[in-house]
């Protein structure tokens, strides 16, 4: 999936179908000139239904289709014939999609299970025909109910990626390079900050044909929790990852400080994120000789109370150990 095809935020205007009118009709046939009322009911208007689809990873199919309108219900007719129901519109969305009211920004619903359905705009009920209103004192009612109008809603769909491992780090920490090396994903890679502007997903192949999903989250900057830049749009993707991999380059001025800043941003955005499994990975370690690596390990042992690994994506160092560690964390 290319970065341009990954869409994680769309606004939709939904209009469900109106219910059909009930019929005003009096039964007439040969030798029966004054039959009773037999007007049928109107049909229900079409719903607009959001449905979870585990084969989808993006909202790209909705990027250029912002207005959805369902069919109206058919009108009732003679012989108590009910009008046809308006056809429902089904909109498939990826798992992890959050539905918000565009005006209030309140969360209405979340879709997390394959096949899960949610009626986002309910079609109007059809009106009742005049045969419902006959009585001993009103044997030929010449009125029926009109159909109820459909609903009109503005909703916002936000995708929170469902991945096993989420890569967390500052811009240009080497997240995209790591993803490209241990998966078949082809993220954009360049030697400048904010190369990645949208999340990338890749499937990591492990031993015995087993796999897990890794997500490359765009680089976090200090102040992202307060919405600096487009921090909230980055951070929300981390909420659904079961394990967080903190990536800090070996040439960082202070590895401990960078890790603590990243951790603090997550805490301020959502304290529940600190309950997830965490692993610190020092990338670009091919720039360090063995002596420097040993010194750095001694410092980290004193300063941090977290598991850590040294890797180099370019030199293919420590990658199998990283896969083993992640698999162990995901399956404990």
C-alpha positions in Angstrom: 0.0 0.0 0.0 1.5 3.3 -1.0 1.3 6.3 1.3 -1.0 8.2 -1.0 -3.6 5.4 -0.9 -3.7 5.3 2.9 -6.6 7.4 4.1 -7.4 7.4 7.8 -9.9 10.3 8.1 -13.0 11.1 6.1 -16.2 13.1 6.6 -19.5 11.8 5.2 -22.9 13.3 4.8 -25.6 10.5 5.1 -29.2 10.7 4.0 -31.4 7.7 4.6 -34.5 6.9 2.6 -38.0 8.3 3.4 -40.7 5.8 4.2 -43.4 5.3 1.5 -46.9 6.7 1.8 -49.8 4.5 2.9 -52.5 3.9 0.3 -56.0 5.3 0.4 -58.0 2.7 -1.6 -61.5 1.1 -1.4 -61.9 -2.4 -2.6 -63.7 -2.6 -6.0 -64.4 -5.7 -8.2 -67.2 -7.1 -10.2 -70.4 -7.3 -8.2 -68.7 -5.6 -5.3 -69.2 -1.9 -5.8 -68.7 -0.8 -2.2 -66.0 -2.9 -0.7 -64.1 -1.9 2.4 -60.8 -0.1 2.6 -57.8 -2.1 1.4 -55.0 0.5 1.0 -51.6 -1.1 1.7 -48.7 0.2 3.9 -45.7 2.1 2.5 -42.3 0.5 2.5 -39.4 1.4 4.8 -36.8 3.8 3.6 -33.3 2.4 3.0 -30.7 2.4 5.9 -27.1 3.4 5.6 -25.1 0.7 7.4 -21.4 0.6 8.2 -19.9 -2.9 8.2 -16.5 -4.1 9.5 -14.3 -5.7 6.9 -11.1 -7.4 8.0 -9.7 -7.4 4.4 -9.6 -3.5 4.3 -6.8 -1.4 5.8 -7.8 2.1 4.7 -10.7 4.5 4.1 -9.4 5.4 0.6 -12.6 4.1 -1.1 -14.6 6.8 0.7 -12.1 9.7 -0.1 -14.1 10.9 -3.2 -17.5 9.8 -2.2 -18.6 12.0 0.6 -22.4 12.0 0.1 -24.4 8.8 0.5 -28.1 8.7 -0.1 -30.3 5.6 0.3 -33.5 4.8 -1.6 -37.0 5.8 -0.6 -39.6 3.2 0.3 -42.3 2.4 -2.2 -45.9 3.6 -1.7 -48.6 1.2 -0.7 -51.2 0.1 -3.2 -54.6 -1.7 -3.4 -55.4 -5.1 -2.0 -53.3 -4.3 1.1 -50.1 -4.5 -1.0 -47.1 -3.1 1.0 -44.7 -0.9 -0.9 -41.1 -2.2 -1.5 -38.5 -1.3 1.1 -35.8 1.1 -0.1 -32.5 -0.6 -0.8 -30.0 -0.4 2.1 -26.5 1.0 1.4 -23.7 -1.0 3.0 -20.4 0.8 3.5 -17.5 -1.5 4.3 -14.9 0.0 6.6 -11.6 -1.4 8.1 -11.6 -2.8 11.6 -10.6 -0.1 14.1 -12.8 2.6 12.6 -14.2 5.1 15.1 -17.5 6.9 14.1 -17.9 10.4 15.4 -20.6 13.1 15.2 -19.0 15.7 13.1 -20.6 18.6 14.9 -20.1 17.5 18.5 -17.0 15.2 18.0 -18.6 12.7 20.3 -17.8 9.1 19.6 -21.0 7.3 18.4 -19.7 3.8 17.8 -16.5 1.8 17.1 -16.2 -1.1 14.6 -13.7 -3.7 15.7 -15.1 -7.1 14.6 -15.3 -8.5 11.1 -19.0 -8.4 9.9 -20.0 -6.0 12.7 -22.8 -3.7 11.5 -24.0 -0.3 12.7 -26.9 1.6 11.2 -25.5 5.1 10.9 -28.7 6.6 9.3 -32.0 4.8 9.8 -34.5 4.8 7.0 -38.0 6.2 7.8 -40.9 3.9 8.5 -43.6 3.5 5.9 -47.0 5.0 6.5 -50.0 2.8 7.3 -52.7 2.3 4.7 -56.3 3.2 5.2 -57.4 -0.3 6.1 -55.7 0.1 9.5 -58.1 2.9 10.3 -61.5 1.2 9.7 -63.9 0.9 12.6 -67.5 0.3 13.3 -68.1 4.0 13.2 -65.8 4.8 10.3 -66.1 2.0 7.8 -64.6 3.8 4.8 -61.7 5.9 6.0 -60.3 8.0 3.2 -57.0 8.9 4.8 -53.7 7.1 5.4 -50.4 7.9 7.0 -47.6 9.6 5.1 -44.2 7.9 5.4 -41.7 9.2 8.0 -38.8 11.1 6.6 -35.3 9.6 6.7 -32.4 10.8 8.8 -29.7 13.2 7.8 -26.3 13.0 9.6 -22.8 14.3 9.2 -20.3 11.8 10.6 -16.5 11.6 10.7 -14.7 8.3 10.3 -11.3 7.9 12.0 -9.2 4.8 11.6 -7.1 3.6 14.5 -4.8 1.0 13.1 -5.1 -2.5 14.5 -1.6 -3.8 14.5 0.4 -6.1 16.8 3.5 -3.8 17.1 3.6 -0.1 16.7 6.8 1.8 16.0 7.2 4.9 18.2 10.0 7.4 17.7 11.1 10.9 16.7 11.3 11.8 13.1 14.2 10.2 11.2 14.8 7.6 13.8 14.8 4.8 11.2 11.3 3.4 11.6 10.5 3.2 7.9 13.9 1.6 7.2 13.3 -1.1 9.8 9.8 -1.7 8.4 11.1 -2.0 4.9 13.8 -4.5 5.9 11.8 -7.0 8.1 8.5 -6.8 6.0 7.6 -6.5 2.4 6.3 -3.0 2.9 7.8 -0.2 0.7 7.5 3.0 2.8 9.0 6.2 1.6 12.6 6.5 3.0 14.7 9.7 2.8 17.3 11.5 5.0 15.0 14.2 6.3 12.4 14.5 9.0 8.8 13.8 8.5 9.4 11.6 5.4 6.5 9.5 6.7 3.2 11.5 6.9 0.8 8.5 7.1 1.1 5.2 8.8 2.5 2.2 6.9 1.7 -1.4 7.6 3.8 -4.5 7.1 3.5 -8.2 7.8 6.6 -9.7 9.6 7.2 -13.3 8.7 8.4 -15.3 11.6 9.4 -19.0 12.1 7.1 -21.8 10.9 5.1 -19.5 8.6 3.8 -17.5 11.5 3.3 -13.7 11.1 2.5 -10.6 13.0 1.6 -7.0 11.8 3.9 -4.0 12.4 2.8 -0.4 12.0 5.2 2.5 11.2 3.6 5.5 13.0 4.7 8.9 11.7 7.4 10.5 13.9 6.2 12.1 17.2 7.5 15.5 18.2 7.6 17.1 21.6 4.2 18.6 22.3 2.3 16.2 20.1 -0.1 15.3 23.0 -1.3 18.9 22.9 -2.0 18.6 19.2 1.3 20.3 18.1 1.6 19.7 14.3 -0.9 17.0 13.7 0.1 15.0 16.8 -3.4 13.7 17.6 -3.7 12.2 14.2 -0.4 10.3 14.7 -1.0 9.3 18.3 -4.4 7.7 17.9 -2.9 4.9 15.8 -0.9 3.8 18.8 -4.0 3.1 20.9 -4.8 -0.2 19.2 -1.3 -1.7 19.1 -0.7 -4.4 21.7 3.1 -3.8 21.9 5.0 -0.6 21.5 8.5 -0.6 20.1 10.4 2.6 20.9 13.1 3.3 18.4 15.9 5.7 19.3 19.0 6.1 17.0 22.4 5.3 18.4 23.7 8.8 17.5 21.0 10.5 19.7 22.5 13.0 22.2 20.7 11.3 25.1 18.9 8.0 24.5 17.4 8.0 28.0 16.0 11.5 27.6 14.5 10.8 24.1 12.8 7.7 25.4 11.4 9.6 28.4 10.1 12.4 26.2 8.3 9.8 23.9 6.9 8.1 27.0 5.7 11.4 28.4 3.9 12.3 25.2 2.0 9.0 25.2 1.1 9.4 28.9 -0.3 12.9 28.4 -2.3 11.8 25.3 -3.7 8.7 27.0 -2.3 7.3 30.3 -3.7 3.8 29.4 -0.9 3.5 26.8 1.6 3.0 29.5 0.0 -0.3 30.3 1.1 -1.8 27.0 4.2 -4.0 26.6 7.2 -1.8 25.7 10.6 -2.5 24.1 13.4 0.0 23.6 15.4 -0.5 20.4 18.6 1.4 19.7 18.8 1.7 15.9 21.8 2.5 13.6 24.1 0.6 15.9 26.4 -0.1 12.9 27.9 3.4 13.7 29.2 2.0 17.0 32.1 -0.3 17.5 31.9 -3.0 20.1 33.6 -0.9 22.8 31.1 1.9 22.4 28.2 -0.5 22.4 29.3 -2.1 25.7 29.7 1.4 27.3 26.2 2.3 26.1 24.7 -0.9 27.4 26.3 -0.2 30.8 24.7 3.3 30.9 21.2 2.0 29.9 21.4 -0.8 32.5 21.9 1.9 35.2 19.4 4.5 33.8 16.5 2.5 32.5 14.3 -0.3 33.8 13.1 -1.7 30.4 14.2 -4.3 28.0 16.3 -3.0 25.1 18.1 -4.3 22.0 20.7 -2.9 19.6 20.0 -3.3 15.9 21.0 -2.0 12.5 18.5 -2.2 9.7 21.0 -1.3 7.0 23.7 -3.8 8.2 21.0 -6.4 9.1 22.3 -6.7 12.6 20.1 -8.0 15.5 17.0 -8.3 13.4 16.3 -12.0 14.1 16.8 -11.3 17.8 14.3 -8.5 17.6 11.7 -10.7 15.9 12.2 -13.4 18.6 11.8 -10.8 21.4 8.6 -9.3 19.8 7.1 -12.7 19.2 7.8 -13.6 22.8 6.1 -10.4 24.0 3.1 -10.9 21.8 2.5 -14.4 22.9 3.1 -14.1 26.7 
